Amino acid sequence: MLKTLCRKMMNRSCWVYHANSGGCNGCDIEVLNVLTPYYDAERFGVKLVASPRHADAMLCQGPALRSTAAALRRAYDAMPAPKLVIAVGSCATGGGTWFDSYAVMGGIDKVLPVDFFVPGCPPRPEAILHGVAVALGILGKAVQPKAPLAQPTFPFPRYHPDAPVNGPVPEPEPGPTPDPAPKKTGSSE
C-alpha cells in the first residue's frame, strides 16, 4: 500500500528534508555528496528543501537524543501527508557507537515511525541512492526475508549453569552451613 501511494503521490519528484539529530556528521557529508552533480540525485527527482513543510520525505542521521527528540517530532509533524522517513547510517538505525550513552534513546525509530533503513557507518552514497530509490518504488528490494525473523534461542543456559533452557533462573537451594570454628578449651601451659 505504501509503495502504490508513493508512486501515485511522488511519481515525478520527491523533496527531502535533511535532519541530523546529533551524530558525528559522517552521514551528513555522504548525504550532501549524493546531492552533488557527481551522483546527480535529481535525475530521480530527489531535491533537498530547507523546510519540512515542503518535504515529502525526511532523511534522518544521528541517534535519537533526548535533547533533539522533540525537535525531530515537530519537524515530522510539520511535513504534509503522505510522508516517508528514511534512517541513514548506523546511528539512526540503532544508536551507533553511542547506543548505551545516557543522552541517547536509541535509533530514530524510538521517536519517529521509520519506513526505510540505510545501514552503514557512514553509508556510501550509492547505498543512500539505492535506499531512496527503493523507498520511492523506482527499484525493487534486493533481498526479502522468506520467513518472519525471530530471536534465536540458545540450546544451552547462558547465564546460570542450573537454568533451564529458555526459562527463568532458579533460586539457589540452601546448602549446608559451614561449621563454626572449633572452640578453644581452657588449657594453660
VENMO-V657596 format. One record per residue. N is the residue number from 1. PSI is psi in whole degrees, 0 to 359 (999 if undefined). Layout:
# VENMO-V657596
N;PSI
N;PSI
This chain:
# VENMO-V657596
1;317
2;322
3;317
4;323
5;319
6;319
7;323
8;315
9;330
10;42
11;339
12;323
13;158
14;115
15;130
16;146
17;129
18;113
19;124
20;127
21;12
22;78
23;204
24;0
25;8
26;317
27;327
28;318
29;319
30;322
31;317
32;331
33;325
34;327
35;357
36;165
37;341
38;314
39;336
40;68
41;343
42;345
43;338
44;359
45;11
46;123
47;137
48;132
49;157
50;347
51;138
52;343
53;340
54;358
55;148
56;332
57;155
58;123
59;114
60;132
61;153
62;159
63;163
64;109
65;152
66;327
67;338
68;1
69;318
70;322
71;321
72;318
73;320
74;320
75;320
76;317
77;335
78;343
79;140
80;153
81;148
82;148
83;146
84;147
85;124
86;118
87;122
88;122
89;163
90;333
91;318
92;333
93;330
94;7
95;343
96;214
97;346
98;22
99;333
100;17
101;155
102;333
103;347
104;129
105;338
106;212
107;174
108;335
109;350
110;341
111;319
112;154
113;106
114;133
115;322
116;146
117;137
118;100
119;163
120;157
121;90
122;156
123;148
124;154
125;326
126;322
127;321
128;315
129;320
130;317
131;319
132;321
133;322
134;320
135;324
136;351
137;9
138;320
139;154
140;166
141;140
142;322
143;132
144;135
145;140
146;329
147;158
148;139
149;141
150;156
151;130
152;146
153;146
154;139
155;5
156;153
157;137
158;320
159;332
160;131
161;336
162;5
163;139
164;159
165;125
166;33
167;180
168;157
169;126
170;155
171;141
172;143
173;142
174;127
175;181
176;142
177;144
178;148
179;142
180;162
181;141
182;140
183;144
184;137
185;152
186;71
187;131
188;142
189;999
